[in-house]
Amino acid sequence: MAVEIPEDMELVYSYPESLTKVRTHYCPGCTHGVVHRLIAEVLDELGVRERTIGIAPVGCSVLAYYYFNMDFAEAAHGRAPAMATGIKRVSPDKVVFTYQGDGDLAAIGTAEIIHAANRGELFTTIFVNNAIYGMTGGQMAPTTLPGQVTTSSPTGRNVQTAGWPIRMAELLAELPGVAYVTRQSVLDVPAIRKAKKAIKLAFQTQLAGLGFSMVEILSTCNTNWHMTPVEALEWAKEHMVDYFPLGDTKMTDAVRALKEGK
Amino acid sequence: MAKELWEGNAAIAEAAIRAGLEAFFGYPITPQTEVLEHFSKRLPELGRVFLQAESEVASINMVYGAACAGARVMTSSSSPGVSLMQEGFSYIACSEVPAVVTNIMRGGPGLGNVQPAQGDYFQAVKSAGHGDFHMIVLAPSNVQEAIDLMVLAFDLAEKYRTIVMFVADGSIGQMMEPAEMPPMRPVRPPEERAEWALTGAQGRKPNIITSLYLGAENMERVNIRLQAKLREIEKNEVRWKEYSTEDADLLLVAFGTVGRVCQTVVREAREQGLKVGLLRPITLWPFPGQRIAALAEQVKGILTVEMNAGQMVEDVRLAVEGRCPVRFYGRMGGPIPLPDEILPELEKLNAEVGGEEE
């Protein structure tokens, strides 16, 4: 994308090379597009697009491989961390990441993410948590909040029978193989800027070979929450952030040194 | 290379290494654990990838990933573990990436036991996973053949970009026999991986490997392509061995360990004056049905012997289409049918078809 910039002007916007120029299938108001864009900007800035391999999940972002301009595989539900392990182990010079939702990562794929993290696999996971199963039409997710109404918890999630929402960022932080885990959000502009920094640090952690890295991103699903996009952002700020506090849950000294440019 | 004494499971692993295996992902389960153990020692010392996964579900998806990246890769398991892998088989078949899986079959159903059995014939041949597909299924009957078929398995997997299953029972996996290893093939360097593989889109359009095809016509187009490939495999890759079939009046059909036992049965039956031959399928899929149909024109009756309740016999009957009687003898859950059990069954069949002993 070579653009001639006149001497008296400055380039302030361009379309990331790591994204394809197609219209996505995401609902109006969905935050997947924002997260895609952040990842693409980071991969561009790191100059690694041509050696990056992504793994798409089962869920709303199942077609992510059409939107990222790089090699991509489509995993079975929950198995992206196992696929990423296979790819990275035979291609250690590549940059590998999984893009997963809450049902994919925190329910059906719990074993795969915990063991990949525990082995300190050198790939990065972007975990989009919107507290619901989007693609199948709004069922209860492992991260659905207590009392939250979904099509499979019509009277609200009852923690006595359905258990509690799982805090994956805290859970994985316990594992020695994990170098960097953080929970961010894309609920407003300052949060989006912070989320981008976290995504960049996660990929830098991988490039430096420091261990497993994951960025959990609190997100919305206005369609299945039955809200307008703006209401959904407000609802998430009011309710999700309380249960899923933002911030780093694990940062090894080596990652901190990397962050501080030491 | 000279013959050495090899245990079946170790021989399977070493043959895969000689065939240029780059990575193994697996989970311990009896009676195949020696496969995993052999790899755990040999692959790291050769600078190749060995990983003990958290489950068979993870193993097969690691295989799927490494296969997408264009590496020569395999996993190994035994019956209950293979059941857990079936989701992955279906994805691999639809995505058209090459992968090899061994099933050292044990007694079932359920947790069953760790005795040799052939109860997974249906699973391997007819119901490997959801959707329309077949795996190429190779069945050795001794350690040397296991070695040779392991090498073939990788060549077939890559030639057709498909999944190849290698089925043996625990007795082949755990017996020791003199056998000859092939020479070590060099491992393919990463820069020579296939053009469809996920290697990073450097100076080319991105490669996408998926098994998702939304829309009825899209999915049908993929199915038509997959079926055409399977017909091609059926045309080119049917393998079997025959013993004393030239003048046979009665035909035994058996694979794997029982296929070997039946070689003894042929000899003993002929000593008794029964003209018995044996056809031993080596590829269970594609099945040597055409050859069996041709032999059904010659013989008076067929006895299929298996270590299950009668699974391959269905394919024999489909091939024979009533040309002659097809009978079955089998043991389930561990016992291996022996010549002195099989011979009376042959005599019964001989009486049924009005044959005489010479």
Interface residues (C-beta under 8 A of the other chain):
Chain A: R49 E50 R51 T52 I53 I55 A56 V62 L63 Y65 Y66 F68 N69 M70 D71 F72 A73 E74 A75 A76 R79 A82 M83 A84 T85 G86 I87 R89 V90 S91 D93 K94 A111 E112 H115 R119
Chain B: E22 A23 F25 V49 L51 A53 E54 S55 V57 A58 S59 N61 M62 V63 Y64 G65 A66 A67 C68 A69 G70 A71 V73 E87 G88 Y91 S95 P190 L198 T199 G200 A201 Q202 G203 P206 N207 I208 I209 T210 S211 L212
